[in-house]
Amino acid sequence: MAVYTIGENTLPIFDNPIITMGTFDGVHQGHVQLFNKMKEEAERVQGTSIVITFDPHPRHFLEPNSGVLLLTPLAQKINYILQAGIDHVVVVPFHKAFASLSAQAYVEEFIWEQFHPHTIIIGYDHHFGHDRKGNIDLLKSYKEKYPFQLIEIPASQLNNIAISSTKLRKALSEGDLNTAFEMTHRHYKLEGIVVQGNQLGRTIGYPTANIQLSDPLQLIPHQGVYSGYLTIAQERLKCMINIGIRPTVSLGNNITIEAHIFDFDRTIYGFTISLELYSFIRSEIKFASLDALKSQLATDAAIAKNALKNTN
């Protein structure tokens, strides 16, 4: 398995490449069904499965004020695609020159010259090239010129993928981690660097690691308290996570992400960590006093520890 970036790496000559293209944000089970089809086809023709994806998200480039938030930053997305059993991931920098390629140039100079695909797997409504003028009908018109096979993703499967992406975003926005897990078969992950906070947690017995997200465009789930795991330098630690504006102790509206690690007393400022949200405990609320907050945190911690008791 390997990862290539167009413009940074020279692509090798792949054996009977089976390719598909898309953003694949979230890498949910709808995407995995597509990847499974690619793997089946690659096995049938003794070929290589290749997922082509884009960075940044095309909508971030084409519609910078769209407000689209990512479910999976690039590094996460690549890992999840490879974990699904795909042989290679090719990252295409989505910039002005690439966005300006005509649909014909996209097929001739990008798809064929770069990959010489044995098979292209694509949806009937997939569009590409400048002004999105390319589609599956254009690819069909090239089949006599270029000897690739074309597999059309059924509309029902495409609808399932689109619906799944919408449902996944909705579930995370509502703190519905059970639905999110069913759709992805993994716990939602946030990654970033530990930065110094106001250290108020220490004064009430609940010191926290404050996380600055590595990708500020990642979707932040529903504001509240969660149980979860914090991973630092391959060490996975049980924790309680708070996401929100901390209305009891702060007058601002900036969302903070902080984790209280159980049975832990080390300074980790500057470390890169990841948080896995395991279960939702409660929504964020404002308390009448610090004592009331401290009492609730004790209850939250007990709930979090119990939720994580039989997990690994």
RORORO-286418 format. One record per residue (C-alpha): residue in three letters; x, y, z. Coordinates in nm, 3 decimals, always signed. Layout:
BEGIN
+------+---------+---------+---------+
| rest |      px |      py |      pz |
+------+---------+---------+---------+
|  Ala |       X |       Y |       Z |
...
+------+---------+---------+---------+
end
This chain:
BEGIN
+------+---------+---------+---------+
| rest |      px |      py |      pz |
+------+---------+---------+---------+
|  Met |  +0.000 |  +0.000 |  +0.000 |
|  Ala |  +0.128 |  +0.346 |  -0.086 |
|  Val |  +0.017 |  +0.708 |  -0.098 |
|  Tyr |  +0.111 |  +0.935 |  -0.387 |
|  Thr |  +0.061 |  +1.308 |  -0.433 |
|  Ile |  +0.038 |  +1.442 |  -0.788 |
|  Gly |  +0.318 |  +1.694 |  -0.840 |
|  Glu |  +0.528 |  +1.553 |  -0.556 |
|  Asn |  +0.560 |  +1.187 |  -0.654 |
|  Thr |  +0.611 |  +1.014 |  -0.985 |
|  Leu |  +0.338 |  +0.758 |  -1.026 |
|  Pro |  +0.457 |  +0.406 |  -1.101 |
|  Ile |  +0.315 |  +0.195 |  -1.381 |
|  Phe |  +0.028 |  +0.022 |  -1.205 |
|  Asp |  -0.085 |  -0.330 |  -1.294 |
|  Asn |  -0.433 |  -0.315 |  -1.445 |
|  Pro |  -0.544 |  -0.013 |  -1.241 |
|  Ile |  -0.901 |  -0.014 |  -1.110 |
|  Ile |  -0.971 |  +0.349 |  -1.027 |
|  Thr |  -1.240 |  +0.565 |  -0.878 |
|  Met |  -1.245 |  +0.935 |  -0.794 |
|  Gly |  -1.411 |  +1.141 |  -0.525 |
|  Thr |  -1.380 |  +1.332 |  -0.200 |
|  Phe |  -1.486 |  +1.034 |  +0.019 |
|  Asp |  -1.521 |  +1.255 |  +0.325 |
|  Gly |  -1.620 |  +1.049 |  +0.628 |
|  Val |  -1.521 |  +0.717 |  +0.466 |
|  His |  -1.847 |  +0.556 |  +0.579 |
|  Gln |  -1.987 |  +0.213 |  +0.497 |
|  Gly |  -2.141 |  +0.341 |  +0.174 |
|  His |  -1.790 |  +0.424 |  +0.055 |
|  Val |  -1.662 |  +0.090 |  +0.180 |
|  Gln |  -1.917 |  -0.093 |  -0.038 |
|  Leu |  -1.771 |  +0.089 |  -0.338 |
|  Phe |  -1.418 |  +0.001 |  -0.229 |
|  Asn |  -1.521 |  -0.363 |  -0.195 |
|  Lys |  -1.641 |  -0.358 |  -0.556 |
|  Met |  -1.304 |  -0.217 |  -0.659 |
|  Lys |  -1.121 |  -0.491 |  -0.471 |
|  Glu |  -1.336 |  -0.761 |  -0.631 |
|  Glu |  -1.266 |  -0.622 |  -0.975 |
|  Ala |  -0.894 |  -0.590 |  -0.903 |
|  Glu |  -0.881 |  -0.949 |  -0.788 |
|  Arg |  -1.071 |  -1.065 |  -1.098 |
|  Val |  -0.823 |  -0.905 |  -1.340 |
|  Gln |  -0.514 |  -0.932 |  -1.117 |
|  Gly |  -0.511 |  -0.556 |  -1.095 |
|  Thr |  -0.449 |  -0.274 |  -0.850 |
|  Ser |  -0.718 |  -0.077 |  -0.670 |
|  Ile |  -0.655 |  +0.298 |  -0.663 |
|  Val |  -0.867 |  +0.566 |  -0.497 |
|  Ile |  -0.810 |  +0.917 |  -0.629 |
|  Thr |  -0.908 |  +1.196 |  -0.391 |
|  Phe |  -0.861 |  +1.570 |  -0.370 |
|  Asp |  -0.704 |  +1.819 |  -0.130 |
|  Pro |  -0.835 |  +2.064 |  -0.037 |
|  His |  -1.199 |  +1.961 |  -0.066 |
|  Pro |  -1.309 |  +2.098 |  -0.407 |
|  Arg |  -1.590 |  +2.299 |  -0.249 |
|  His |  -1.339 |  +2.472 |  -0.019 |
|  Phe |  -1.154 |  +2.588 |  -0.330 |
|  Leu |  -1.450 |  +2.666 |  -0.554 |
|  Glu |  -1.681 |  +2.801 |  -0.283 |
|  Pro |  -1.456 |  +2.932 |  -0.003 |
|  Asn |  -1.756 |  +3.064 |  +0.190 |
|  Ser |  -1.958 |  +2.744 |  +0.162 |
|  Gly |  -1.908 |  +2.657 |  +0.529 |
|  Val |  -1.850 |  +2.290 |  +0.446 |
|  Leu |  -1.680 |  +2.114 |  +0.738 |
|  Leu |  -1.473 |  +1.798 |  +0.706 |
|  Leu |  -1.559 |  +1.469 |  +0.872 |
|  Thr |  -1.212 |  +1.334 |  +0.802 |
|  Pro |  -0.906 |  +1.555 |  +0.750 |
|  Leu |  -0.677 |  +1.429 |  +0.474 |
|  Ala |  -0.443 |  +1.211 |  +0.681 |
|  Gln |  -0.736 |  +1.042 |  +0.855 |
|  Lys |  -0.916 |  +0.986 |  +0.527 |
|  Ile |  -0.612 |  +0.826 |  +0.367 |
|  Asn |  -0.566 |  +0.591 |  +0.663 |
|  Tyr |  -0.930 |  +0.485 |  +0.658 |
|  Ile |  -0.923 |  +0.418 |  +0.282 |
|  Leu |  -0.612 |  +0.203 |  +0.315 |
|  Gln |  -0.761 |  +0.024 |  +0.615 |
|  Ala |  -1.056 |  -0.065 |  +0.390 |
|  Gly |  -0.814 |  -0.269 |  +0.180 |
|  Ile |  -0.748 |  -0.035 |  -0.111 |
|  Asp |  -0.400 |  -0.080 |  -0.259 |
|  His |  -0.309 |  +0.286 |  -0.321 |
|  Val |  -0.439 |  +0.637 |  -0.261 |
|  Val |  -0.349 |  +0.919 |  -0.499 |
|  Val |  -0.398 |  +1.273 |  -0.368 |
|  Val |  -0.463 |  +1.540 |  -0.628 |
|  Pro |  -0.392 |  +1.899 |  -0.517 |
|  Phe |  -0.708 |  +2.086 |  -0.611 |
|  His |  -0.582 |  +2.422 |  -0.731 |
|  Lys |  -0.658 |  +2.670 |  -1.008 |
|  Ala |  -0.472 |  +2.483 |  -1.281 |
|  Phe |  -0.641 |  +2.153 |  -1.202 |
|  Ala |  -0.984 |  +2.314 |  -1.165 |
|  Ser |  -0.934 |  +2.479 |  -1.504 |
|  Leu |  -0.879 |  +2.154 |  -1.693 |
|  Ser |  -1.145 |  +2.104 |  -1.955 |
|  Ala |  -1.345 |  +1.783 |  -1.928 |
|  Gln |  -1.160 |  +1.647 |  -2.233 |
|  Ala |  -0.819 |  +1.735 |  -2.088 |
|  Tyr |  -0.925 |  +1.575 |  -1.760 |
|  Val |  -0.985 |  +1.247 |  -1.940 |
|  Glu |  -0.686 |  +1.261 |  -2.174 |
|  Glu |  -0.414 |  +1.430 |  -1.966 |
|  Phe |  -0.515 |  +1.328 |  -1.618 |
|  Ile |  -0.705 |  +0.999 |  -1.617 |
|  Trp |  -0.543 |  +0.831 |  -1.916 |
|  Glu |  -0.189 |  +0.972 |  -1.916 |
|  Gln |  -0.144 |  +0.941 |  -1.539 |
|  Phe |  -0.312 |  +0.605 |  -1.477 |
|  His |  -0.386 |  +0.412 |  -1.799 |
|  Pro |  -0.678 |  +0.252 |  -1.617 |
|  His |  -0.802 |  -0.095 |  -1.687 |
|  Thr |  -1.137 |  -0.002 |  -1.529 |
|  Ile |  -1.299 |  +0.321 |  -1.414 |
|  Ile |  -1.575 |  +0.290 |  -1.156 |
|  Ile |  -1.792 |  +0.601 |  -1.152 |
|  Gly |  -2.144 |  +0.716 |  -1.074 |
|  Tyr |  -2.391 |  +0.825 |  -1.338 |
|  Asp |  -2.404 |  +1.173 |  -1.182 |
|  His |  -2.031 |  +1.222 |  -1.129 |
|  His |  -1.908 |  +1.542 |  -1.295 |
|  Phe |  -1.552 |  +1.656 |  -1.358 |
|  Gly |  -1.346 |  +1.912 |  -1.545 |
|  His |  -1.395 |  +2.287 |  -1.577 |
|  Asp |  -1.752 |  +2.391 |  -1.499 |
|  Arg |  -1.823 |  +2.023 |  -1.423 |
|  Lys |  -1.891 |  +1.956 |  -1.791 |
|  Gly |  -1.750 |  +1.603 |  -1.786 |
|  Asn |  -1.969 |  +1.305 |  -1.700 |
|  Ile |  -2.007 |  +0.934 |  -1.759 |
|  Asp |  -2.134 |  +0.992 |  -2.114 |
|  Leu |  -1.809 |  +1.169 |  -2.201 |
|  Leu |  -1.610 |  +0.877 |  -2.062 |
|  Lys |  -1.818 |  +0.638 |  -2.272 |
|  Ser |  -1.729 |  +0.840 |  -2.583 |
|  Tyr |  -1.359 |  +0.772 |  -2.517 |
|  Lys |  -1.389 |  +0.395 |  -2.491 |
|  Glu |  -1.292 |  +0.341 |  -2.854 |
|  Lys |  -0.987 |  +0.568 |  -2.823 |
|  Tyr |  -0.874 |  +0.434 |  -2.486 |
|  Pro |  -0.924 |  +0.067 |  -2.400 |
|  Phe |  -1.061 |  +0.106 |  -2.048 |
|  Gln |  -1.365 |  -0.063 |  -1.900 |
|  Leu |  -1.635 |  +0.146 |  -1.739 |
|  Ile |  -1.846 |  +0.034 |  -1.444 |
|  Glu |  -2.138 |  +0.255 |  -1.348 |
|  Ile |  -2.228 |  +0.274 |  -0.980 |
|  Pro |  -2.603 |  +0.207 |  -0.949 |
|  Ala |  -2.823 |  +0.501 |  -0.857 |
|  Ser |  -2.945 |  +0.317 |  -0.547 |
|  Gln |  -2.589 |  +0.281 |  -0.417 |
|  Leu |  -2.507 |  +0.643 |  -0.498 |
|  Asn |  -2.817 |  +0.756 |  -0.312 |
|  Asn |  -2.715 |  +0.544 |  -0.017 |
|  Ile |  -2.371 |  +0.707 |  -0.014 |
|  Ala |  -2.519 |  +1.058 |  -0.031 |
|  Ile |  -2.779 |  +0.985 |  +0.235 |
|  Ser |  -2.515 |  +0.827 |  +0.458 |
|  Ser |  -2.294 |  +1.137 |  +0.439 |
|  Thr |  -2.586 |  +1.361 |  +0.535 |
|  Lys |  -2.697 |  +1.130 |  +0.816 |
|  Leu |  -2.342 |  +1.104 |  +0.948 |
|  Arg |  -2.305 |  +1.482 |  +0.970 |
|  Lys |  -2.647 |  +1.509 |  +1.137 |
|  Ala |  -2.568 |  +1.234 |  +1.389 |
|  Leu |  -2.242 |  +1.396 |  +1.496 |
|  Ser |  -2.403 |  +1.738 |  +1.516 |
|  Glu |  -2.660 |  +1.592 |  +1.754 |
|  Gly |  -2.417 |  +1.389 |  +1.964 |
|  Asp |  -2.563 |  +1.063 |  +1.832 |
|  Leu |  -2.245 |  +0.859 |  +1.845 |
|  Asn |  -2.426 |  +0.525 |  +1.817 |
|  Thr |  -2.560 |  +0.612 |  +1.472 |
|  Ala |  -2.223 |  +0.755 |  +1.367 |
|  Phe |  -2.052 |  +0.433 |  +1.476 |
|  Glu |  -2.303 |  +0.216 |  +1.288 |
|  Met |  -2.232 |  +0.414 |  +0.972 |
|  Thr |  -1.853 |  +0.409 |  +0.995 |
|  His |  -1.768 |  +0.115 |  +1.224 |
|  Arg |  -1.531 |  +0.338 |  +1.418 |
|  His |  -1.539 |  +0.614 |  +1.679 |
|  Tyr |  -1.526 |  +0.973 |  +1.560 |
|  Lys |  -1.175 |  +1.111 |  +1.596 |
|  Leu |  -1.043 |  +1.461 |  +1.659 |
|  Glu |  -0.669 |  +1.529 |  +1.624 |
|  Gly |  -0.460 |  +1.824 |  +1.729 |
|  Ile |  -0.194 |  +1.974 |  +1.951 |
|  Val |  -0.220 |  +2.018 |  +2.328 |
|  Val |  -0.213 |  +2.388 |  +2.410 |
|  Gln |  -0.217 |  +2.575 |  +2.739 |
|  Gly |  -0.561 |  +2.673 |  +2.869 |
|  Asn |  -0.660 |  +2.883 |  +3.168 |
|  Gln |  -0.582 |  +2.589 |  +3.402 |
|  Leu |  -0.908 |  +2.634 |  +3.590 |
|  Gly |  -0.966 |  +2.262 |  +3.581 |
|  Arg |  -0.671 |  +2.207 |  +3.810 |
|  Thr |  -0.825 |  +2.426 |  +4.079 |
|  Ile |  -1.139 |  +2.210 |  +4.096 |
|  Gly |  -0.965 |  +1.874 |  +4.068 |
|  Tyr |  -1.017 |  +1.811 |  +3.697 |
|  Pro |  -0.709 |  +1.919 |  +3.499 |
|  Thr |  -0.760 |  +1.901 |  +3.126 |
|  Ala |  -0.557 |  +1.881 |  +2.809 |
|  Asn |  -0.683 |  +2.154 |  +2.574 |
|  Ile |  -0.666 |  +2.058 |  +2.207 |
|  Gln |  -0.616 |  +2.287 |  +1.909 |
|  Leu |  -0.741 |  +2.096 |  +1.605 |
|  Ser |  -0.485 |  +2.022 |  +1.335 |
|  Asp |  -0.750 |  +2.102 |  +1.075 |
|  Pro |  -0.971 |  +2.396 |  +1.177 |
|  Leu |  -1.223 |  +2.293 |  +0.908 |
|  Gln |  -1.306 |  +1.964 |  +1.079 |
|  Leu |  -1.664 |  +1.921 |  +1.201 |
|  Ile |  -1.689 |  +1.959 |  +1.580 |
|  Pro |  -1.964 |  +1.741 |  +1.727 |
|  His |  -2.252 |  +1.850 |  +1.949 |
|  Gln |  -2.139 |  +2.056 |  +2.249 |
|  Gly |  -2.131 |  +1.846 |  +2.562 |
|  Val |  -1.949 |  +1.584 |  +2.764 |
|  Tyr |  -1.827 |  +1.254 |  +2.623 |
|  Ser |  -1.635 |  +0.948 |  +2.734 |
|  Gly |  -1.346 |  +0.854 |  +2.514 |
|  Tyr |  -0.983 |  +0.779 |  +2.459 |
|  Leu |  -0.683 |  +1.004 |  +2.419 |
|  Thr |  -0.387 |  +0.865 |  +2.226 |
|  Ile |  -0.044 |  +1.018 |  +2.272 |
|  Ala |  +0.275 |  +0.864 |  +2.136 |
|  Gln |  +0.093 |  +0.530 |  +2.083 |
|  Glu |  -0.032 |  +0.531 |  +2.442 |
|  Arg |  -0.412 |  +0.506 |  +2.460 |
|  Leu |  -0.567 |  +0.654 |  +2.775 |
|  Lys |  -0.924 |  +0.666 |  +2.903 |
|  Cys |  -1.063 |  +1.014 |  +2.946 |
|  Met |  -1.364 |  +1.242 |  +2.977 |
|  Ile |  -1.399 |  +1.498 |  +2.698 |
|  Asn |  -1.574 |  +1.834 |  +2.703 |
|  Ile |  -1.665 |  +2.022 |  +2.387 |
|  Gly |  -1.818 |  +2.366 |  +2.420 |
|  Ile |  -1.794 |  +2.728 |  +2.526 |
|  Arg |  -1.771 |  +2.652 |  +2.901 |
|  Pro |  -2.057 |  +2.890 |  +2.995 |
|  Thr |  -2.001 |  +2.853 |  +3.370 |
|  Val |  -1.648 |  +2.993 |  +3.361 |
|  Ser |  -1.623 |  +3.185 |  +3.032 |
|  Leu |  -1.801 |  +3.483 |  +2.879 |
|  Gly |  -1.686 |  +3.412 |  +2.526 |
|  Asn |  -1.832 |  +3.197 |  +2.249 |
|  Asn |  -1.514 |  +3.022 |  +2.140 |
|  Ile |  -1.554 |  +2.646 |  +2.136 |
|  Thr |  -1.288 |  +2.456 |  +2.329 |
|  Ile |  -1.206 |  +2.086 |  +2.318 |
|  Glu |  -1.053 |  +1.952 |  +2.637 |
|  Ala |  -0.992 |  +1.611 |  +2.787 |
|  His |  -0.955 |  +1.506 |  +3.150 |
|  Ile |  -0.736 |  +1.196 |  +3.145 |
|  Phe |  -0.811 |  +0.952 |  +3.425 |
|  Asp |  -0.524 |  +0.863 |  +3.662 |
|  Phe |  -0.278 |  +1.080 |  +3.472 |
|  Asp |  -0.039 |  +1.347 |  +3.595 |
|  Arg |  +0.204 |  +1.445 |  +3.322 |
|  Thr |  +0.261 |  +1.770 |  +3.133 |
|  Ile |  +0.193 |  +1.717 |  +2.764 |
|  Tyr |  +0.185 |  +2.069 |  +2.617 |
|  Gly |  +0.292 |  +2.067 |  +2.253 |
|  Phe |  +0.223 |  +1.699 |  +2.198 |
|  Thr |  +0.010 |  +1.586 |  +1.905 |
|  Ile |  -0.277 |  +1.374 |  +2.030 |
|  Ser |  -0.599 |  +1.222 |  +1.903 |
|  Leu |  -0.935 |  +1.194 |  +2.078 |
|  Glu |  -1.185 |  +0.918 |  +2.007 |
|  Leu |  -1.539 |  +0.999 |  +2.117 |
|  Tyr |  -1.680 |  +0.679 |  +2.264 |
|  Ser |  -2.014 |  +0.776 |  +2.420 |
|  Phe |  -2.222 |  +1.090 |  +2.476 |
|  Ile |  -2.291 |  +1.175 |  +2.839 |
|  Arg |  -2.480 |  +1.506 |  +2.841 |
|  Ser |  -2.518 |  +1.839 |  +2.665 |
|  Glu |  -2.329 |  +2.144 |  +2.786 |
|  Ile |  -2.514 |  +2.354 |  +3.045 |
|  Lys |  -2.437 |  +2.654 |  +3.264 |
|  Phe |  -2.404 |  +2.590 |  +3.638 |
|  Ala |  -2.484 |  +2.834 |  +3.916 |
|  Ser |  -2.142 |  +2.795 |  +4.078 |
|  Leu |  -1.805 |  +2.625 |  +4.051 |
|  Asp |  -1.910 |  +2.389 |  +4.331 |
|  Ala |  -2.213 |  +2.283 |  +4.127 |
|  Leu |  -1.989 |  +2.231 |  +3.823 |
|  Lys |  -1.742 |  +2.028 |  +4.030 |
|  Ser |  -2.021 |  +1.808 |  +4.162 |
|  Gln |  -2.151 |  +1.743 |  +3.811 |
|  Leu |  -1.801 |  +1.664 |  +3.684 |
|  Ala |  -1.772 |  +1.395 |  +3.950 |
|  Thr |  -2.094 |  +1.241 |  +3.822 |
|  Asp |  -1.977 |  +1.274 |  +3.460 |
|  Ala |  -1.645 |  +1.109 |  +3.543 |
|  Ala |  -1.819 |  +0.816 |  +3.707 |
|  Ile |  -2.045 |  +0.771 |  +3.402 |
|  Ala |  -1.748 |  +0.796 |  +3.166 |
|  Lys |  -1.543 |  +0.540 |  +3.360 |
|  Asn |  -1.837 |  +0.300 |  +3.364 |
|  Ala |  -1.891 |  +0.344 |  +2.988 |
|  Leu |  -1.527 |  +0.264 |  +2.923 |
|  Lys |  -1.498 |  -0.010 |  +3.183 |
|  Asn |  -1.512 |  -0.307 |  +2.946 |
|  Thr |  -1.357 |  -0.139 |  +2.643 |
|  Asn |  -1.006 |  -0.153 |  +2.511 |
+------+---------+---------+---------+
end
